[in-house]
Amino acid sequence: MSTDFVLSRLLDKPSAPIQLTEPVAVSGLPTPALVLERSILQKNIDSMRDFLAAKGKGFRPHSKTHKCPIIAKLQMEAGAVGVCAAKLSEAVALINSGLTEILITSPIVSKSKLEILNKVLPIGSDHDINIVLDSMIGLEGLLECLDADKVIGVLVDLDISMARTGLRSDEDLMRLLEKIQKTDRIKFKGIQHYAGYLMHLDNYGKRKEKSLNAWQTLEDKFLILERSGFSCEIVTGGGTGSYDIDVHVERLTDLQVGSYIFMDEEYRSIPTQTESRFTEFTPSLTVACTAISQPKQGMITVDGGYKAFASDSVNPVCDEIEGVDFHFAGDEHGVLVLGDSDTSIRIGDVVRFVTPHCDPTVNLHDFYWILEEDNLIHSCWPIVGRGCSW
Ligand SMILES: Cc1ncc(COP(=O)(O)O)c(C=O)c1O
């Protein structure tokens, strides 16, 4: 069997909201369940949009955080100039739902994936689907796989010191530009620079200094582009940890913010310019778990472990009950150390936790359970891009 089935499986995934026949309270959910508070979600989207718009910057939110076409459409309706996708499969989920303003922010180089990209790309230039490039191998592969009647926008990914993706050498940049110049099926759109390594620095001054320095260092590359006759329609980058810093970079046209929409403990625990914790956006996403066992006084076990929460560093946090500490107790379990709140959680209770790291946590769940202002869940939104590892 060829590998084509991965595409058809993804294209067959339903993406429409699922209306519940009867609204349900969080306590009635099959747990662990990913709960999304609609009013907070919308407030986060609108606040980021307003902040960027007031500074004359575009809003190009990253869908790697939510992996959900319904949310991408909300962001577009709020005025986004486009949405980002981290991977081809995430982009396919968006294209399949009718979105055509997409930037894939990680290079695609393998023939199998470039062929899929070619398949899902609409004919002609009546779309705004763009990918980043950082190697001649990627560019040549793209040219080989792209049908004669298809056009795609490209941004060159530039790196300063993250050493993940992006090119650094002036010669490599010039060679890439020369080759791009010679083809009319590839439209040069601009530059991406993303400095992920600084997003969670727990010193705002350091985050600011490092981010602004990186953008300053890129000035040489912009000179090369100008000398080669290239102008940048798009200069994109930044994230939630640098949104209010990068917004002052003149070159930048738009910001690829992702996590602001949900917020998570990793972000909440870093300082902003004025506060010791990041409170400018409010957590809209929690995982509801049920207390299922209590082998020992002072502790209680919930049904969420590594299969319900993804964490690089911190643990899930319970905002609802003060003094409760979550500890991972394996794949399916977490243990709550109850502290003074010993009597406040009993077997059968459902408790919600702010996620340690929102993007990979979302990737563990099939749906968002949408919590409305009446404190009930009326619908579920499929996380179409979950498990999309390619
Ligand atoms: C290329 C790129 N852009 C933007 C983002 C969004 O960053 P954040 O979630 O910190 O807002 C990420 C996150 O990993 C990313 O990899």
The ligand as an ORCA input file, in Angstrom:
! r2SCAN-3c Opt
* xyz 0 1
  C       7.676     28.975     14.204
  C       6.812     29.306     15.357
  N       6.123     30.458     15.338
  C       5.297     30.807     16.354
  C       5.135     29.997     17.467
  C       4.183     30.431     18.548
  O       4.789     30.610     19.745
  P       4.012     30.826     21.114
  O       3.183     29.622     21.354
  O       5.089     30.985     22.073
  O       3.165     32.041     20.934
  C       5.865     28.797     17.532
  C       5.755     27.945     18.743
  O       6.448     26.993     18.962
  C       6.702     28.435     16.458
  O       7.408     27.291     16.475
*
